[in-house]
Protein backbone atom coordinates (compact mmCIF):
# COMPACT_ATOMS: atom_id res chain seq x y z
CA UNK A 1 0.00 0.00 0.00
CA UNK A 2 1.48 3.38 -0.99
CA UNK A 3 2.43 5.91 1.63
CA UNK A 4 -0.21 8.65 2.03
CA UNK A 5 0.46 11.76 -0.02
CA UNK A 6 2.12 14.67 1.70
CA UNK A 7 -0.62 17.18 2.46
CA UNK A 8 1.79 20.05 1.98
CA UNK A 9 2.72 19.11 -1.58
CA UNK A 10 -0.81 18.33 -2.71
CA UNK A 11 -2.02 21.61 -1.24
CA UNK A 12 0.61 23.46 -3.23
CA UNK A 13 -0.35 21.72 -6.45
CA UNK A 14 -3.90 23.00 -5.82
CA UNK A 15 -2.47 26.50 -5.36
CA UNK A 16 -0.53 26.12 -8.62
CA UNK A 17 -3.69 25.22 -10.50
CA UNK A 18 -5.55 28.20 -9.04
CA UNK A 19 -2.64 30.43 -10.02
CA UNK A 20 -3.91 29.89 -13.58
CA UNK A 21 -7.27 31.40 -12.64
CA UNK A 22 -10.42 30.74 -10.60
CA UNK A 23 -11.81 27.20 -10.69
CA UNK A 24 -14.50 25.21 -9.00
CA UNK A 25 -13.71 22.11 -6.94
CA UNK A 26 -14.75 19.54 -9.53
CA UNK A 27 -12.61 21.26 -12.18
CA UNK A 28 -9.61 21.24 -9.83
CA UNK A 29 -10.15 17.53 -9.16
CA UNK A 30 -10.35 16.79 -12.89
CA UNK A 31 -7.19 18.80 -13.60
CA UNK A 32 -5.18 17.05 -10.85
CA UNK A 33 -6.45 13.67 -12.03
CA UNK A 34 -5.27 14.32 -15.58
CA UNK A 35 -2.23 16.53 -14.98
CA UNK A 36 0.78 14.83 -16.61
CA UNK A 37 3.26 13.66 -14.00
CA UNK A 38 1.12 14.70 -11.04
CA UNK A 39 -1.41 11.98 -11.83
CA UNK A 40 1.46 9.47 -11.58
CA UNK A 41 2.29 10.71 -8.07
CA UNK A 42 -1.14 11.08 -6.43
CA UNK A 43 -4.75 10.08 -6.74
CA UNK A 44 -6.76 12.52 -4.64
CA UNK A 45 -10.31 11.60 -3.78
CA UNK A 46 -12.84 14.31 -4.51
CA UNK A 47 -14.07 14.48 -0.91
CA UNK A 48 -10.51 15.01 0.34
CA UNK A 49 -10.00 17.74 -2.23
CA UNK A 50 -12.98 19.71 -0.91
CA UNK A 51 -11.61 19.38 2.64
CA UNK A 52 -8.23 20.65 1.40
CA UNK A 53 -9.89 23.60 -0.33
CA UNK A 54 -11.57 24.58 2.94
CA UNK A 55 -8.29 24.21 4.83
CA UNK A 56 -6.49 26.38 2.27
CA UNK A 57 -9.26 28.96 2.51
CA UNK A 58 -9.02 29.01 6.32
CA UNK A 59 -5.25 29.51 6.01
CA UNK A 60 -5.85 32.57 3.82
CA UNK A 61 -4.36 31.05 0.67
CA UNK A 62 -7.69 30.89 -1.21
CA UNK A 63 -10.89 32.85 -1.26
CA UNK A 64 -14.29 32.42 -2.82
CA UNK A 65 -14.71 33.96 -6.25
CA UNK A 66 -18.45 34.80 -6.19
CA UNK A 67 -17.92 37.32 -9.01
CA UNK A 68 -16.86 34.54 -11.42
CA UNK A 69 -19.35 34.53 -14.32
CA UNK A 70 -20.27 30.87 -13.73
CA UNK A 71 -20.46 31.02 -9.93
CA UNK A 72 -23.81 30.06 -8.46
CA UNK A 73 -25.13 28.43 -5.26
CA UNK A 74 -24.31 24.95 -6.59
CA UNK A 75 -20.92 25.78 -8.12
CA UNK A 76 -18.43 27.48 -5.84
CA UNK A 77 -15.35 29.02 -7.45
CA UNK A 78 -12.05 29.61 -5.66
CA UNK A 79 -9.20 31.94 -6.46
CA UNK A 80 -5.68 32.35 -5.14
CA UNK A 81 -5.03 35.20 -2.69
CA UNK A 82 -1.84 37.28 -2.63
CA UNK A 83 -0.75 35.29 0.45
CA UNK A 84 -1.46 32.06 -1.43
CA UNK A 85 0.63 33.28 -4.37
CA UNK A 86 3.55 34.08 -2.03
CA UNK A 87 3.26 30.65 -0.40
CA UNK A 88 3.23 28.96 -3.80
CA UNK A 89 6.27 30.90 -5.04
CA UNK A 90 8.28 30.06 -1.91
CA UNK A 91 7.32 26.36 -2.12
CA UNK A 92 8.20 26.02 -5.81
CA UNK A 93 11.64 27.59 -5.44
CA UNK A 94 12.71 25.75 -2.26
CA UNK A 95 14.40 22.34 -2.55
CA UNK A 96 13.13 19.57 -0.31
CA UNK A 97 15.03 19.08 2.93
CA UNK A 98 14.52 15.33 3.34
CA UNK A 99 15.59 12.65 0.89
CA UNK A 100 12.31 10.77 1.22
CA UNK A 101 10.49 13.85 -0.14
CA UNK A 102 12.19 13.65 -3.53
CA UNK A 103 9.84 10.88 -4.69
CA UNK A 104 6.70 12.97 -4.35
CA UNK A 105 7.19 16.55 -3.26
CA UNK A 106 10.29 17.39 -5.32
CA UNK A 107 8.76 15.80 -8.41
CA UNK A 108 5.62 17.89 -7.90
CA UNK A 109 7.69 21.05 -7.42
CA UNK A 110 9.68 20.33 -10.57
CA UNK A 111 6.51 19.77 -12.61
CA UNK A 112 4.99 23.02 -11.30
CA UNK A 113 8.27 24.89 -11.89
CA UNK A 114 8.44 23.58 -15.48
CA UNK A 115 4.93 24.90 -16.02
CA UNK A 116 6.21 28.33 -15.02
CA UNK A 117 9.44 28.34 -17.06
CA UNK A 118 12.30 26.03 -18.07
CA UNK A 119 14.75 28.30 -16.24
CA UNK A 120 12.80 28.04 -13.02
CA UNK A 121 12.80 24.25 -13.26
CA UNK A 122 16.55 24.20 -13.87
CA UNK A 123 17.17 26.53 -10.93
CA UNK A 124 15.13 24.29 -8.64
CA UNK A 125 16.88 21.19 -9.95
CA UNK A 126 20.32 22.72 -9.37
CA UNK A 127 19.37 23.86 -5.86
CA UNK A 128 18.09 20.35 -5.09
CA UNK A 129 21.28 18.85 -6.44
CA UNK A 130 23.34 21.00 -4.05
CA UNK A 131 21.21 19.77 -1.13
CA UNK A 132 21.58 16.14 -2.25
CA UNK A 133 25.33 16.63 -2.60
CA UNK A 134 25.52 17.77 1.04
CA UNK A 135 23.51 14.71 2.14
CA UNK A 136 25.82 12.44 0.18
CA UNK A 137 29.03 14.04 1.49
CA UNK A 138 27.79 13.82 5.07
CA UNK A 139 27.09 10.11 4.70
CA UNK A 140 30.28 9.39 2.76
CA UNK A 141 32.33 10.96 5.57
CA UNK A 142 31.10 8.34 8.04
CA UNK A 143 33.40 5.40 8.71
CA UNK A 144 32.67 1.89 7.59
CA UNK A 145 32.04 -0.53 10.45
CA UNK A 146 35.06 -1.75 12.36
CA UNK A 147 33.14 -4.20 14.55
CA UNK A 148 30.29 -6.63 14.04
CA UNK A 149 28.14 -4.55 16.40
CA UNK A 150 28.34 -1.58 13.96
CA UNK A 151 27.18 -3.54 10.91
CA UNK A 152 23.44 -2.87 11.30
CA UNK A 153 24.02 0.87 11.41
CA UNK A 154 26.22 0.59 8.32
CA UNK A 155 23.51 -1.33 6.46
CA UNK A 156 21.18 1.65 6.90
CA UNK A 157 23.87 4.24 6.16
CA UNK A 158 25.06 2.40 3.05
CA UNK A 159 21.49 2.26 1.73
CA UNK A 160 21.17 6.02 2.22
CA UNK A 161 24.54 6.61 0.61
CA UNK A 162 23.58 4.65 -2.51
CA UNK A 163 20.14 6.30 -2.59
CA UNK A 164 21.73 9.75 -2.53
CA UNK A 165 24.28 8.74 -5.15
CA UNK A 166 21.46 7.53 -7.41
CA UNK A 167 19.56 10.79 -6.82
CA UNK A 168 22.63 12.79 -7.83
CA UNK A 169 23.06 10.76 -11.02
CA UNK A 170 19.37 11.15 -11.83
CA UNK A 171 19.49 14.93 -11.23
CA UNK A 172 22.57 15.23 -13.45
CA UNK A 173 20.89 13.27 -16.22
CA UNK A 174 17.66 15.22 -15.87
CA UNK A 175 19.53 18.53 -15.93
CA UNK A 176 21.29 17.65 -19.17
CA UNK A 177 17.96 16.64 -20.68
CA UNK A 178 16.08 19.76 -19.49
CA UNK A 179 18.93 22.09 -20.45
CA UNK A 180 18.76 21.11 -24.12
CA UNK A 181 17.37 23.72 -26.50
CA UNK A 182 13.83 22.92 -27.60
NORZI-V55967 format. One record per helix or strand of 2 or more residues. SS is the DSSP state (alpha for helix, beta for strand). FROM is the first residue (numbers start at 0). LEN is the number of residues. If there is no record, write none. Layout:
{{SS;FROM;LEN} {SS;FROM;LEN}}
This chain:
{{alpha;6;12} {beta;22;2} {alpha;24;10} {alpha;37;4} {alpha;45;13} {beta;61;3} {beta;76;4} {alpha;81;12} {alpha;98;18} {alpha;117;23} {alpha;147;31}}
